[in-house]
Amino acid sequence: MKKTRSSLRLTLALTAAVLGTQVYPFSEQISAASYDTSFIKQVSDRYDQLETKYHDLYEADRKKITGDYEAFYDMTHDNHRTLTTLLENDLDYLTELLDDDYKKLAEQYSGSTYRDALSSYKREINPNYSSGALWKYATASNENYSSSTHWDYDTQINENYTSSLMWNYNNEVNPNYSGSTMWEFTNEMNPNYSGAKMWELRNEANANYSGSTMSEYRLGSLTRKEAETKINQILTEGEQDLQSIRDSAVASLNKTHQETVQELTELRDSTIQKLIKQRTRSLEDIMAIRKKHFGGELEIKPLQISFDKIKVTIDGELQFFEQPPVNLAGNVLVPMRAIFERLGAVLTWNAQEQSVTATKGSTSIYLKLGSMNATINGVEKPLNVAAQLVNSHTMVPVRFVSEALGAEVSWDANTQTVIIETK
């Protein structure tokens, strides 16, 4: 006996119920054969181009944002190491100076008359005697002493110390830290992350994704014109949404960078000021006791804590120069030989002309001391500032040199840093 169409439809429906699949009406199955495969491919290609575009933009954003963080982190911890070394050396210097002074006083003022005075002086100059004058400076400058002036700064630059400024900054730029700005940005650009904007757009453009615009077209629920109008609107608005998501994420991350740089720079400087004040108070107390009992004061060297005002990073690595960079009318100059060599150029110096020729690959740069013009492959280029001698070092404009050798240069005003990217 032949099966009727209704009984066949019932059989298919029951089969679908068992297998958990969807069965479309015969009208849809018949019309599905008439879809335009070239149109489906055209939409798929358009989505692929969109995904590639925003993947590349995301990677460029991530690289820059991560690079900014790493450069600042390295600079901050380099400064901290310098600070720690200076403080340790200064405490050693003071301890030795005052201990030698005590020994001389003990020899000069022997006897019971000066016993209490010497004991009092010895306690005040002992960095390990709790509440003594030198102990106060020693603890303030010790980053391992909880709640000390130095400890407060040390914890704030520690990316592993919960809720510190560096911890917050590190998490915000970390694509794997749940809930962070970079994590959300990463997920929105991920076509495999359920619910993401890119995931939505990929599915809408996928003719095999049940319920999508292109699936409805393939199955005959939408005409070619209806599908074209709908998918065009979805992809156009979707790209606008992706750009908006990108703009918002980059702006937020740049703001985090700027605010963290400002706060930690201010904290570093205020920490130094507090430490120098504590040192001054401690030495004043010590000298007051000495003068009271023995007369006279010691000549003590001042503590000088400073960092190069202008930093230079190349591909995120902080550079160190024998002669620090200088800023002349908004133009940063750096030591000639160091910058050319670190950018991979071969240097030739003409002592008679007081000129330099630097070659890297097919690029040749000619600079002459005092000249406001240079040449790149024989073509004359004007300079904002001439190459010149600073403290007997030949200094060249870092932006001109770097860009002439194919690098990208930017300036971070908050940290006073020249950022050079060669990759």
C-alpha positions in Angstrom: 0.0 0.0 0.0 1.3 3.5 -0.9 1.9 5.9 1.9 0.0 9.1 1.7 1.9 12.5 1.9 0.4 13.1 5.4 1.5 9.7 6.6 5.0 10.2 5.2 5.1 13.6 6.9 4.1 11.9 10.2 6.8 9.3 9.8 9.4 11.9 9.2 8.2 13.9 12.2 8.4 10.9 14.5 11.9 10.1 13.2 12.9 13.7 13.8 11.6 13.5 17.3 13.7 10.4 18.0 16.9 11.8 16.5 16.4 15.4 17.8 16.6 17.0 14.4 14.4 19.6 12.7 12.3 18.6 9.7 11.2 21.4 7.3 7.9 21.3 5.4 8.1 19.9 1.9 7.6 23.4 0.5 10.8 24.5 2.3 12.7 21.4 1.1 11.7 22.0 -2.4 12.6 25.7 -2.4 15.9 25.0 -0.6 17.2 23.5 -3.8 16.8 26.8 -5.6 19.1 29.0 -3.4 22.0 30.8 -5.0 25.3 29.3 -3.8 27.3 32.3 -5.2 25.3 34.6 -3.0 25.9 32.5 0.0 29.6 32.4 -0.8 29.6 36.2 -1.3 28.2 36.8 2.2 30.6 34.2 3.7 33.5 36.0 2.1 32.3 39.4 3.3 32.1 38.0 6.9 35.6 36.5 6.5 37.0 39.8 5.5 35.3 41.5 8.4 36.7 39.0 10.8 40.2 39.2 9.4 40.1 43.0 9.6 39.1 43.2 13.2 41.4 40.3 14.2 44.3 42.3 12.8 43.2 45.5 14.5 42.7 43.6 17.8 46.2 42.1 17.5 47.8 45.5 16.8 45.9 47.1 19.8 46.8 44.2 22.1 50.5 44.4 21.1 50.6 48.2 21.7 48.7 48.0 25.0 50.8 45.2 26.3 53.9 46.9 25.1 53.0 50.1 27.0 52.4 48.1 30.2 55.6 46.1 29.9 57.7 49.3 29.1 56.2 51.1 32.1 56.6 48.0 34.3 60.3 47.6 33.4 61.0 51.3 33.8 59.2 51.4 37.2 61.1 48.4 38.6 64.4 49.6 37.2 63.8 52.9 39.1 62.9 50.9 42.2 66.1 48.8 42.0 68.1 52.0 41.7 66.2 53.5 44.7 66.7 50.4 46.8 70.5 50.3 46.0 70.9 54.0 46.8 69.1 53.6 50.1 71.0 50.5 51.1 74.3 52.2 50.3 73.3 55.3 52.1 72.4 53.4 55.3 75.7 51.5 55.1 77.5 54.8 54.7 75.7 56.5 57.7 76.1 53.4 59.9 79.8 53.2 59.3 80.4 56.9 59.6 78.5 57.2 62.9 80.0 54.0 64.3 83.5 55.3 63.6 82.5 58.6 65.3 81.2 56.7 68.4 84.5 54.8 68.7 86.5 58.0 68.5 84.2 59.7 71.1 84.5 56.7 73.4 88.2 56.9 73.3 88.2 60.6 73.9 85.5 60.7 76.6 86.2 57.6 78.7 85.2 57.2 82.3 81.9 57.0 84.1 81.1 60.7 83.6 80.3 60.1 79.9 79.0 56.6 80.2 75.3 57.5 80.0 76.0 60.1 77.2 77.9 57.5 75.1 75.2 54.9 75.7 72.5 57.3 74.6 74.5 58.3 71.5 75.1 54.6 70.6 71.5 53.8 70.9 70.5 56.6 68.5 73.0 55.7 65.9 72.2 51.9 66.0 70.0 51.1 62.9 68.7 48.0 64.8 67.8 49.7 68.1 64.0 50.1 68.1 62.8 53.7 68.2 66.3 55.0 67.8 66.9 57.9 65.4 68.8 55.9 62.8 66.4 53.0 63.2 63.6 55.3 62.1 65.4 56.0 58.9 66.4 52.4 58.4 62.8 51.1 58.8 61.4 53.9 56.6 63.8 53.0 53.8 63.3 49.2 54.2 60.8 47.9 51.6 60.4 44.7 53.6 59.3 46.5 56.8 55.5 46.5 56.8 53.8 49.9 56.6 57.1 51.7 56.1 57.4 54.5 53.6 59.4 52.3 51.2 57.1 49.3 51.7 54.0 51.4 50.7 55.7 52.2 47.4 57.1 48.7 46.9 53.6 47.1 47.3 51.9 49.5 44.9 54.3 48.6 42.0 54.0 44.9 42.8 51.7 43.3 40.2 51.2 40.3 42.5 50.0 42.4 45.5 46.2 42.3 45.5 44.6 45.7 44.7 47.8 47.5 44.2 48.0 50.0 41.3 50.3 47.7 39.3 48.0 44.7 40.1 45.0 46.6 38.7 46.9 47.7 35.6 48.2 44.2 35.0 44.8 42.7 35.2 43.1 45.3 33.0 45.5 44.5 30.1 45.4 40.7 30.7 43.1 39.0 28.1 42.9 36.0 30.5 41.8 37.9 33.6 38.0 37.4 33.8 36.1 40.6 33.7 39.0 42.8 32.7 38.7 45.3 29.8 41.1 43.3 27.7 39.3 40.1 28.5 36.0 41.6 27.4 37.6 43.1 24.3 39.2 39.8 23.4 35.9 37.9 23.8 33.9 40.3 21.7 36.3 39.8 18.8 36.3 36.0 19.2 34.0 34.2 16.7 34.0 31.1 18.9 33.0 32.9 22.1 29.2 32.3 22.6 27.3 35.6 22.7 30.1 37.7 21.4 29.5 40.3 18.6 31.8 38.4 16.2 30.1 35.1 17.1 26.7 36.6 16.3 27.9 38.0 12.9 29.6 34.7 11.9 26.4 32.8 12.7 24.2 35.2 10.8 26.4 34.8 7.7 26.5 31.0 8.1 24.0 29.2 5.8 24.2 26.1 8.0 23.5 27.8 11.3 19.8 27.1 12.2 17.7 30.2 12.4 20.3 32.5 10.9 19.5 34.9 8.1 21.5 32.9 5.5 20.0 29.6 6.8 16.5 31.1 6.3 17.5 32.1 2.8 18.9 28.6 2.0 15.7 27.0 3.2 13.5 29.3 1.3 12.0 31.3 4.2 13.6 34.5 2.7 13.9 35.6 -0.9 17.3 36.6 -2.2 16.4 40.3 -2.0 15.0 40.0 1.5 18.1 38.0 2.7 20.4 40.5 1.0 18.8 43.5 2.6 18.7 41.9 6.0 22.3 40.5 6.0 23.7 43.8 4.7 22.1 45.6 7.6 23.3 43.1 10.1 26.9 43.1 8.8 27.0 46.9 8.4 25.6 47.6 11.9 27.8 44.8 13.2 30.9 46.4 11.9 29.9 49.7 13.5 29.4 47.8 16.8 32.8 46.2 16.5 34.4 49.5 16.0 32.5 51.0 18.9 33.6 48.1 21.1 37.2 48.6 20.0 37.2 52.3 20.5 35.7 52.0 24.0 38.2 49.2 25.0 41.3 51.1 23.7 40.2 54.4 25.3 39.6 52.6 28.6 43.0 50.9 28.5 44.8 54.1 27.5 43.1 55.8 30.4 44.2 53.1 32.8 47.8 53.5 31.5 47.8 57.2 31.9 46.3 57.2 35.3 48.6 54.4 36.6 51.6 56.1 35.3 50.7 59.4 36.9 49.7 57.9 40.2 52.8 55.7 40.5 55.2 58.5 39.4 53.7 60.8 42.0 53.9 58.1 44.6 57.6 57.4 43.7 58.5 61.1 44.0 56.5 61.6 47.3 58.2 58.4 48.7 61.6 59.9 47.9 60.7 63.2 49.5 59.5 61.4 52.7 62.6 59.3 52.9 64.9 62.3 52.6 62.9 64.2 55.2 63.1 61.2 57.6 66.8 61.0 57.0 67.2 64.7 57.8 65.1 64.4 61.0 67.1 61.4 62.1 70.4 63.0 61.5 69.2 66.2 63.2 68.2 64.2 66.4 71.6 62.4 66.3 73.6 65.6 65.9 71.6 67.3 68.7 72.6 64.6 71.2 76.2 64.7 70.0 76.4 68.4 70.2 74.7 68.4 73.7 77.2 66.0 75.2 80.3 66.3 73.2 80.0 69.4 71.1 80.4 69.8 67.4 78.7 68.1 64.4 79.8 65.7 61.7 80.0 66.6 58.0 77.6 64.2 56.3 77.1 63.9 52.6 73.6 64.6 51.4 71.5 61.8 49.8 71.0 62.4 46.1 68.2 60.3 44.5 67.5 61.0 40.9 66.5 59.1 37.7 67.1 60.1 34.1 64.4 62.6 33.3 64.0 61.2 29.8 63.7 57.5 29.1 64.1 55.6 25.8 62.6 52.2 25.1 63.3 50.1 22.0 60.7 47.3 21.4 59.7 47.6 25.1 63.3 47.4 26.4 64.5 50.3 28.5 67.8 51.8 27.2 70.7 53.0 29.3 73.1 55.6 27.9 76.4 56.9 29.3 75.1 60.4 28.5 71.4 60.7 29.5 69.1 61.9 26.7 68.4 65.7 26.6 65.3 67.6 25.5 66.0 70.7 23.4 62.9 72.7 22.5 60.8 69.6 22.4 63.3 67.5 20.5 65.0 64.6 22.3 68.6 63.9 21.5 70.5 60.7 22.4 74.1 59.5 22.1 74.9 59.0 18.4 76.7 55.7 18.5 74.5 54.0 21.0 71.2 54.7 19.2 72.5 53.8 15.7 74.0 50.5 16.9 70.9 49.5 18.8 68.8 50.1 15.8 71.1 47.9 13.7 73.0 50.5 11.7 76.7 50.5 10.8 78.4 53.7 11.8 81.2 55.6 10.0 82.5 58.8 11.7 84.4 61.5 9.7 86.4 63.4 12.2 87.6 66.0 9.7 84.0 66.8 8.6 82.5 66.2 12.1 79.9 64.1 10.3 78.5 60.6 10.6 77.2 58.2 8.0 74.9 55.3 9.2 73.9 52.5 6.9 71.2 49.8 7.5 70.3 47.7 4.5 69.5 50.0 1.6 69.2 53.1 3.8 72.1 55.5 4.3 71.8 58.5 6.6 74.3 61.4 6.7 74.4 63.9 9.6 76.8 66.7 10.3 77.3 68.4 13.7 75.7 71.8 13.8 73.8 71.4 10.5 70.0 71.8 10.3 69.9 69.5 7.3 70.6 65.7 6.9 70.4 63.4 3.9 68.6 60.0 3.5 69.9 58.1 0.5 71.2 61.4 -0.9 67.9 63.3 -0.5 68.2 66.3 1.8 65.9 66.5 4.8 65.4 69.4 7.2 66.0 68.8 11.0 64.1 70.4 13.9 67.4 70.4 15.9 70.9 69.8 14.8 73.2 67.0 15.9 75.6 68.5 18.5 78.0 67.9 21.4 76.6 67.6 24.9 79.1 67.0 27.7 81.6 65.8 25.0 79.1 63.3 23.6 77.8 63.5 20.0 74.0 63.7 20.3 71.5 63.2 17.5 67.7 63.7 17.3 66.2 60.3 18.2 62.9 60.7 16.3 64.6 61.6 13.0 67.2 58.8 13.3 64.7 56.1 14.3 62.1 57.0 11.6 64.8 57.2 9.0 65.7 53.6 9.8 62.1 52.4 9.5 61.1 52.5 13.2 57.9 54.0 14.6 58.4 56.6 17.4 56.0 57.9 19.9 56.2 60.1 23.0 54.7 59.3 26.4 54.5 62.7 28.2 53.5 61.2 31.5 56.6 59.1 31.9 58.8 61.4 29.7 59.6 58.3 27.5 60.5 58.0 23.9 59.0 54.7 22.6 60.6 53.2 19.6 59.1 50.2 17.9 61.2 48.4 15.2 58.9 45.3 14.7 
